[in-house]
Amino acid sequence: MKVSDIICDFLLEQKISTVFGIIGSANSHIYDSINNKNIRIINVHNEQSAIIAAGAYYKTTGNMACALVTAGGGVTNAVTGIVSLWADSTPTIVLCGQESSFYIYNHCNRRMYGTQGLDIAHMVSKTTKYSKTIMDPNTIQDELENAYSIALNGRKGPVLLDIPFDIQTKNIEFRAWNAFVPETINNGISNIKDLILNSVRPVIIAGNGIKLSKSVDGFKNIIKNIQVPVLLTWSGIDILPDDHPLYFGRPGIYGQRAANFILQKSDFVLVLGSRMALPQTGYDFKELARGAKIVMVDVDTTEFKEFATLCIHTDCGEFIKQIQDINYINQNWINECVEISKKFPFIEEAHIDNVFPNSYRIIDKLSDFLKPTQIIVTDMGTALLSGHQAIRLQDGQTMFSSYGLGEMGYGLPAALGAAISSPEREVLCLNCDGSMMMNLQELQTIIQHRLKVKIVIFNNDGYLMIKHTQKMLFKGKYNAVDSQTGVVLPDYMKIADAFGYEKYQIKSWDDFYEYYPRFMDFDGPSICEIFMDPNQDFVPKVKGVLNNDNTIFAPPIEEMSPLLKMDIIEDVMKDNISLKSKIINRV
């Protein structure tokens, strides 16, 4: 049986029926075999997009897809997508064509193999769970099974198999496939029950590990018994709907005030499937939930942090099964969290309109137009920050972005992958004028397949996050961030016409109420450009602050800018006020 046919047979064996790719000479035999099988191939226009789309397919459905790229520039274009999948623990099989094995053997001491070949397996070895160049055709079945198992077991992630052109053509003896057997990592739950039952102000932080372990339903069941305030990470944003009685927001540097207060007041924090990176903790680990015992549950021991009181090495799904019989409720604490949430809503006075509508208020209002099974995909900048701070999700909706790598250009190919994975659901892509240009070509792929994708473009004349960085570092001297300093972006209404999209443009609230409903009601690919203040601030945010001697330090995460008056901090935090709060100059 031909090796390229065996590869397709394996994909079908594992129910992988969708491949995203671009054809080239080096992967042409695999392409040909795919076309002869019951496998759908989506031809994109940049290899980075193929990888991102395949990852979005998994993030939407929990089912794997495959990405197929060619040698040379084809596979190097794919590297950003591969690193993005690795950073977000997204399992995907990446297949790439390679120069013939003859060149690899004979040019192994040279800089490149043949014409375009390079050692891509070595290049991505640090950002995949497994990468291998197949030199013996008789090992292809073993390598496919091994790569698939590695992608899904433990901490999930991408794998890459580099397959030389001549190896794809070889005929070998075919054997039956071995069944995939998932591993179970379970180091017990230690004294977790006592820690929960003895706490007074417990909090659960629910992260992406719950989704990766496919235990969202199990998590929803345990909090019926363990009635504890739940905070969600951005990557776990759709685990609970916003109206769930135990859901109290998303904490962090760009989080929500109420969520940060609740976390900082807690005396016990159970972290399920979050690596608790700086965006969640703030810049001073010692200030995180100062009076709390912190328990981290994770499948990856390298993610355990020094501030954890107890680290439990296990899969979130297995852990949830073991604590399902624990019963706990402290209604007084829940009531206090409700009052904090009322006092500090998502939209606050700082979100003022200035010439154009404020993006946080826009996100809040567009939440009313989301459909029951909507998929929301965001790019970076305004789409990411305003989107994750202000959006209100319902049960049945899915939302994700690139959280680990945060590459501009993620939105369009991710929306493409989501739409291909779930053709019955509509995708809303929140994007920005800068990020759109990074993978603009995928507008054609979306329109080609008439996918249910709607694209919001926040137009802030350039790179708003970098404007804020330069404002802080260089006293407002901008460089290469907008039309005045070297970055000129196109007229997106003309772009919409060129690709054949229905188009809408919003510059005021009157425009919003007239055109946004039409945009959401339109049956087909459409673009809605929303103008915003080119210098709008992203607040609330935990920023470095001045103390009385004019030195700058990192505050605890309850001290979000614009800073609140001290009497408000005292009223909420009571006897758990940070020493740093007491020395902040609030003028």
C-alpha positions in Angstrom: 0.0 0.0 0.0 1.3 3.5 -0.9 2.6 5.5 2.1 0.5 8.6 1.1 -2.6 6.3 1.1 -1.7 4.9 4.5 -1.5 8.4 5.9 -5.0 9.1 4.6 -6.2 5.8 5.9 -4.9 6.7 9.4 -6.7 10.1 9.3 -10.0 8.3 8.5 -9.3 5.7 11.2 -9.1 8.5 13.8 -12.1 10.3 12.3 -10.1 13.2 11.0 -12.0 14.2 8.0 -10.8 17.7 7.4 -7.4 18.9 6.3 -6.3 22.6 5.9 -3.4 23.1 3.5 -1.6 24.5 0.5 -0.2 22.3 -2.2 3.4 22.2 -3.3 5.7 19.8 -5.1 6.9 18.2 -1.9 3.5 17.3 -0.6 1.8 16.5 -3.9 1.5 12.7 -3.3 -0.3 13.2 0.0 -2.6 15.8 -1.7 -3.4 13.3 -4.4 -4.2 10.6 -1.9 -6.5 12.9 0.0 -8.4 13.8 -3.1 -9.0 10.0 -3.7 -10.3 9.5 -0.1 -13.4 10.8 1.8 -11.4 13.6 3.3 -12.2 17.3 2.8 -9.3 19.6 2.1 -9.7 23.3 2.6 -7.1 25.2 0.5 -6.0 28.4 2.3 -3.7 31.1 1.0 -1.0 31.1 3.7 0.5 28.1 5.6 0.2 30.0 8.9 -3.5 30.1 8.3 -3.7 26.3 7.7 -2.2 25.7 11.1 -4.3 28.2 13.0 -7.5 27.0 11.3 -6.8 23.4 12.2 -6.3 24.5 15.8 -9.5 26.5 15.8 -11.3 23.4 14.5 -10.2 21.6 17.7 -11.0 24.6 20.0 -14.5 24.7 18.6 -15.5 21.0 18.5 -12.9 19.1 20.6 -12.2 17.0 17.4 -8.8 17.0 15.7 -8.0 18.3 12.3 -4.9 18.0 10.2 -2.7 20.7 8.5 -0.7 19.9 5.4 2.1 22.1 4.2 5.0 21.8 1.7 8.7 22.1 2.1 10.9 25.2 2.2 8.9 28.5 2.6 5.7 26.5 3.0 6.8 25.0 6.3 8.6 28.0 7.6 5.4 30.0 7.0 3.7 27.5 9.3 6.0 28.0 12.2 4.0 30.9 13.9 0.9 28.8 13.7 2.7 25.8 15.2 4.0 27.9 18.1 0.5 29.3 18.7 -0.9 25.7 19.0 1.9 24.7 21.3 1.4 27.8 23.5 -2.4 27.0 23.8 -2.0 23.2 24.3 -4.0 22.5 21.1 -3.6 19.0 19.6 -3.1 19.0 15.9 -1.3 16.8 13.4 0.9 18.8 11.1 2.2 17.0 8.0 4.8 18.5 5.8 6.4 17.5 2.5 10.2 17.4 2.3 12.9 17.0 -0.3 13.6 13.4 -1.2 15.4 11.3 1.4 18.4 11.0 -1.0 19.2 14.7 -0.4 18.7 14.4 3.3 21.2 11.5 3.5 23.7 13.1 1.1 23.4 16.8 2.2 23.1 16.2 5.9 26.3 18.2 6.5 25.1 21.1 4.4 23.0 24.1 5.2 20.0 22.9 3.2 18.8 19.6 1.6 18.4 19.6 -2.2 16.6 22.8 -3.4 14.3 23.9 -0.6 14.8 21.4 2.2 15.7 22.2 5.8 15.6 20.3 9.1 12.2 21.5 10.1 11.7 18.6 12.6 14.7 20.0 14.6 13.6 23.6 14.1 10.2 23.0 15.8 11.4 20.4 18.3 11.0 22.9 21.2 7.6 24.0 20.2 5.9 20.7 19.4 5.2 17.7 21.5 6.8 15.5 18.9 8.5 16.1 15.6 10.2 13.6 13.3 11.4 13.2 9.7 10.3 9.9 8.3 13.3 8.2 6.6 12.1 4.6 6.6 8.7 4.1 4.9 8.1 1.0 6.9 7.9 3.1 10.1 5.0 5.3 8.9 2.3 3.5 10.7 4.2 3.4 14.0 5.1 7.1 13.7 1.5 8.1 12.9 0.2 6.2 15.9 2.9 7.6 18.2 2.4 11.2 17.1 -1.3 11.0 17.5 -1.0 9.5 21.0 1.5 12.1 22.1 -0.7 14.9 20.8 -3.6 13.8 23.0 -2.0 12.4 26.1 -0.9 14.5 29.1 -0.7 18.2 28.2 -2.0 18.3 24.7 -0.3 20.0 21.8 0.8 19.8 18.1 2.9 17.2 16.5 4.8 17.3 13.2 5.7 14.6 10.8 8.1 15.6 8.0 7.7 13.2 5.1 10.2 13.2 2.2 8.8 13.2 -1.3 10.1 9.8 -2.3 9.0 8.2 1.0 5.4 9.3 0.2 5.5 7.2 -3.0 6.8 3.9 -1.5 4.6 0.8 -1.3 4.8 -1.1 1.9 2.9 -3.9 3.6 -0.1 -2.6 5.5 -1.0 -3.8 9.0 -4.1 -3.2 11.1 -4.1 -0.1 13.1 -3.5 -0.3 16.9 -6.2 1.3 19.0 -5.5 4.6 20.7 -5.5 4.2 24.5 -5.5 7.5 26.5 -3.3 7.7 29.5 -4.6 8.5 32.9 -2.5 10.8 35.1 -3.9 10.8 38.6 -1.8 11.5 41.7 -4.8 11.7 44.0 -6.6 14.6 45.7 -4.6 14.7 48.9 -6.4 16.7 51.7 -8.4 18.8 49.3 -11.7 18.0 51.0 -10.5 19.4 54.3 -9.1 22.5 52.7 -12.5 23.2 51.1 -14.6 22.4 54.1 -12.5 24.5 56.4 -12.4 27.6 54.2 -14.6 30.6 54.7 -14.1 32.5 51.5 -13.2 29.9 48.9 -12.9 30.6 45.2 -12.5 28.3 42.1 -10.5 29.6 39.1 -11.6 27.6 36.1 -9.2 27.5 33.1 -8.6 25.9 29.8 -7.6 22.6 31.3 -11.2 21.9 32.0 -12.0 22.3 28.3 -9.0 20.3 27.2 -10.0 17.4 29.4 -13.5 17.6 28.1 -14.9 17.9 31.6 -17.0 21.1 31.3 -20.2 19.2 32.1 -18.5 17.5 35.0 -17.4 20.8 36.3 -20.9 22.2 36.1 -22.1 19.2 38.1 -19.6 19.5 40.9 -20.4 23.1 41.6 -24.0 22.1 42.2 -22.6 20.5 45.4 -19.5 22.6 46.0 -21.3 26.0 45.7 -18.2 28.2 45.5 -17.8 31.5 43.7 -16.2 30.7 40.3 -13.8 33.0 38.4 -12.9 32.2 34.8 -9.7 32.7 32.9 -9.9 34.2 29.4 -9.2 30.8 27.9 -12.0 29.4 30.0 -14.3 32.3 29.3 -17.2 30.1 27.9 -17.2 27.4 30.7 -20.1 29.1 32.5 -22.6 31.6 31.2 -22.6 35.1 32.6 -25.9 34.6 34.3 -24.8 31.5 36.3 -25.4 32.2 40.0 -21.9 31.2 41.0 -20.0 33.1 38.2 -18.3 36.3 39.3 -16.1 37.4 36.5 -12.6 37.1 35.0 -9.7 38.3 37.1 -6.3 39.6 36.0 -4.3 42.6 34.9 -6.9 43.3 32.2 -9.6 41.7 34.3 -12.7 43.0 36.0 -12.6 44.9 39.3 -15.2 42.7 41.0 -13.4 39.5 40.1 -10.1 40.9 41.3 -11.6 42.0 44.6 -13.2 38.6 45.2 -10.0 36.7 44.4 -8.0 38.9 46.7 -10.4 38.5 49.6 -10.5 34.7 49.4 -8.9 32.4 51.9 -8.8 29.4 49.6 -8.2 29.2 45.9 -8.7 26.1 43.8 -7.0 26.5 40.4 -8.3 24.0 37.8 -6.3 23.9 34.6 -4.8 27.3 34.5 -1.0 28.0 34.5 -1.7 31.3 36.4 0.6 33.4 34.2 1.3 37.1 34.8 -2.0 38.3 33.1 -3.9 36.4 35.8 -1.7 37.0 38.8 -0.3 40.5 38.4 3.4 41.3 38.6 3.9 40.6 42.3 3.2 36.9 43.1 3.4 37.6 46.8 0.4 39.8 46.6 -1.9 37.2 44.9 -4.7 36.2 47.3 -2.4 37.1 50.2 -4.5 35.3 52.9 -5.4 32.2 50.9 -4.2 28.7 50.6 -3.8 28.1 46.8 -4.2 24.7 45.3 -3.1 24.1 41.6 -4.4 21.1 39.7 -2.6 20.6 36.4 -1.5 17.8 34.0 1.8 19.6 33.5 4.1 19.8 36.6 6.3 22.5 35.0 3.4 24.9 35.3 3.2 24.7 39.1 4.0 28.1 40.7 5.9 28.9 43.9 2.9 30.6 45.4 0.9 27.3 45.4 0.3 25.8 48.8 -0.5 22.4 47.2 0.2 21.1 43.7 -1.9 18.2 42.4 -0.5 16.5 39.2 -3.5 15.1 37.5 -5.9 15.6 34.6 -8.7 18.0 35.5 -11.3 15.5 34.4 -10.0 12.9 36.8 -9.8 15.4 39.6 -13.3 16.5 39.1 -14.5 12.9 39.3 -12.9 12.5 42.7 -14.3 15.6 44.3 -17.9 15.2 43.1 -19.2 13.9 46.4 -17.9 16.9 48.4 -20.7 19.2 49.7 -20.1 22.9 50.6 -21.9 26.1 50.7 -21.4 29.5 52.5 -24.3 31.6 51.4 -22.9 34.7 53.3 -19.8 34.6 51.2 -21.8 34.2 48.0 -24.0 37.1 49.0 -21.0 39.3 49.6 -19.6 38.4 46.1 -23.0 39.4 44.6 -22.8 42.8 46.3 -19.2 43.3 45.1 -20.3 42.5 41.6 -23.2 45.0 41.8 -20.9 47.7 43.1 -18.3 47.2 40.3 -20.0 46.3 37.0 -18.1 45.5 33.8 -18.9 48.9 32.3 -17.8 51.8 34.4 -17.4 55.6 34.3 -14.0 55.3 32.7 -15.5 53.8 29.6 -16.5 57.2 28.1 -17.3 57.9 24.5 -14.9 60.3 22.9 -15.8 61.3 19.3 -16.6 57.7 18.6 -18.2 55.0 20.7 -16.1 53.4 23.4 -15.1 49.8 22.4 -16.1 48.4 25.9 -19.6 49.8 25.6 -19.8 48.5 22.0 -18.9 45.0 23.2 -21.4 45.2 26.0 -24.2 46.2 23.5 -23.3 43.7 20.8 -23.6 41.0 23.5 -27.3 41.5 23.2 -27.2 40.5 19.5 -25.2 37.3 20.0 -27.1 34.2 18.8 -27.7 31.2 21.1 -25.0 29.0 19.5 -22.7 31.8 18.4 -18.9 31.2 18.1 -16.9 34.3 18.9 -13.3 34.4 17.8 -11.0 37.4 18.6 -7.8 38.7 17.2 -5.5 40.8 19.3 -5.6 44.4 20.6 -9.0 46.0 21.1 -10.8 42.8 20.0 -9.0 40.8 22.7 -9.0 43.2 25.5 -12.4 44.9 25.2 -13.8 41.6 24.0 -12.8 39.6 27.0 -13.4 42.2 29.6 -16.9 43.4 28.5 -18.6 40.5 26.6 -21.6 38.7 28.1 -21.9 35.1 27.1 -24.8 32.7 27.3 -24.8 28.9 27.7 -24.2 27.3 24.3 -21.8 30.0 23.0 -18.1 29.4 22.3 -15.4 32.0 22.6 -11.6 31.7 22.1 -8.5 33.5 20.8 -4.7 33.0 20.8 -3.9 33.3 24.5 -0.4 32.0 24.8 1.4 33.5 21.7 -1.1 36.3 21.0 -0.1 36.7 17.4 -1.7 39.4 15.3 -3.5 37.8 12.3 -5.1 35.0 14.3 -8.7 36.1 13.9 -9.5 35.4 10.3 -8.0 31.9 9.9 -9.4 30.9 13.3 -12.8 32.0 12.3 -12.4 30.0 9.1 -11.4 26.9 11.0 -14.3 27.3 13.4 -16.8 27.8 10.6 -15.6 24.7 8.8 -15.8 22.6 11.9 -19.4 23.7 12.7 -21.2 24.8 9.5 -24.5 25.0 11.3 -23.2 27.7 13.7 -22.4 31.3 12.9 -19.0 32.7 13.7 -18.4 36.3 14.8 -14.8 37.4 14.3 -13.8 40.4 16.4 -10.8 41.9 14.7 -8.9 45.2 14.3 -7.7 47.3 11.5 -4.0 46.4 12.2 -4.5 42.7 12.7 -6.7 42.3 9.6 -3.7 42.9 7.4 -1.7 40.1 8.8 -3.8 37.3 7.2 -6.1 39.4 4.9 -5.9 36.7 2.2 -8.2 34.4 4.1 -11.1 36.7 3.3 -11.1 34.9 0.0 -11.2 31.4 1.6 -14.2 32.4 3.7 -16.1 33.9 0.8 -15.2 31.0 -1.5 -17.0 28.6 0.8 -19.8 31.1 1.7 -19.1 30.4 5.4 -21.3 31.8 8.2 -18.7 34.3 9.2 -19.3 37.9 10.3 -16.3 40.2 10.9 -16.2 43.2 13.1 -13.2 45.5 12.5 -12.4 48.0 15.2 -10.7 50.9 13.4 -8.4 52.8 15.7 -6.0 53.9 12.9 -3.2 51.5 13.7 -1.7 49.6 16.6 -3.5 50.9 19.7 -1.7 48.7 22.3 1.7 49.8 21.0 0.5 53.4 21.1 -0.1 53.0 24.8 3.3 51.4 25.3 5.0 54.2 23.4 3.0 56.8 25.4 4.3 55.3 28.6 7.9 54.8 27.5 8.5 57.8 25.2 6.1 60.5 26.6 3.7 60.1 23.7 6.2 60.1 20.9 4.7 57.6 18.4 6.7 55.6 15.8 5.3 53.2 13.2 1.9 52.8 14.8 -0.6 54.9 12.7 -1.1 56.8 9.5 1.0 59.7 10.7 4.0 57.6 11.7 4.4 55.2 8.9 1.6 52.5 9.1 -1.2 53.2 6.5 -4.1 50.8 6.5 -6.6 50.4 3.7 -10.2 51.4 3.3 -11.9 48.3 4.5 -15.2 49.1 2.8 -13.3 48.9 -0.5 -11.7 45.6 0.7 -15.2 44.3 1.4 -16.3 45.2 -2.1 -13.2 43.6 -3.6 -13.8 40.2 -1.9 -17.6 40.3 -2.2 -18.7 40.9 1.4 -21.8 42.7 2.5 -20.5 45.8 4.3 -21.6 48.1 7.1 -19.8 51.1 8.8 -20.4 52.5 12.3 -19.2 55.8 13.6 -21.9 56.7 16.2 -24.4 55.1 18.4 -27.1 56.0 15.9 -25.2 54.1 13.3 -24.8 51.2 15.7 -28.5 50.8 16.3 -29.3 51.2 12.7 -26.6 49.0 11.1 -25.5 46.5 13.6 -28.8 44.6 13.7 -28.7 44.5 9.9 -25.2 43.2 10.0 -26.2 40.3 12.4 -29.3 39.5 10.4 -27.6 39.3 7.1 -27.4 35.7 5.8 -23.8 35.3 4.6 -20.2 36.6 5.0 -20.3 40.3 6.1 -18.0 43.0 7.5 -18.9 45.7 10.0 -16.3 48.4 10.5 -16.6 50.2 13.8 -14.6 53.4 14.3 -13.2 54.2 17.8 -11.0 56.8 19.4 -7.5 56.3 17.9 -6.1 56.8 21.4 -8.7 55.2 23.6 -7.4 53.7 26.8 -7.7 50.1 27.9 -9.2 50.2 31.4 -9.6 49.1 34.0 -6.0 47.7 34.1 -3.4 47.0 36.7 -0.7 49.5 36.0 2.5 50.5 37.7 1.7 53.2 40.2 3.5 56.0 42.0 4.0 56.0 45.7 4.6 59.1 47.8 8.4 59.2 47.0 7.7 59.1 43.2 9.0 55.6 42.8 7.0 53.2 40.7 6.0 49.7 41.9 3.6 46.9 40.9 0.4 47.0 42.9 -1.8 44.1 43.9 -4.4 43.3 41.3 -7.3 44.8 43.3 -5.6 48.2 42.6 -6.7 48.7 39.0 -6.4 52.0 37.2 -8.2 54.4 37.3 -7.4 54.0 41.0 -10.2 54.0 43.4 -10.3 56.1 46.5 -8.8 54.6 49.6 -12.1 54.5 51.5 -13.6 52.3 48.7 -10.6 49.9 49.0 -11.0 49.8 52.8 -14.8 49.2 52.5 -14.3 46.2 50.2 -11.1 44.6 51.5 -11.8 45.2 55.2 -8.9 43.7 57.2 -7.1 42.3 54.2 -5.7 45.5 52.8 -2.3 45.3 51.2 0.6 47.4 52.6 1.1 48.5 49.0 -2.4 50.0 48.9 -1.6 52.1 51.9 1.4 53.8 50.3 -0.1 54.5 46.9 -0.3 58.2 46.0 -3.9 58.5 44.7 -3.8 62.1 43.6 
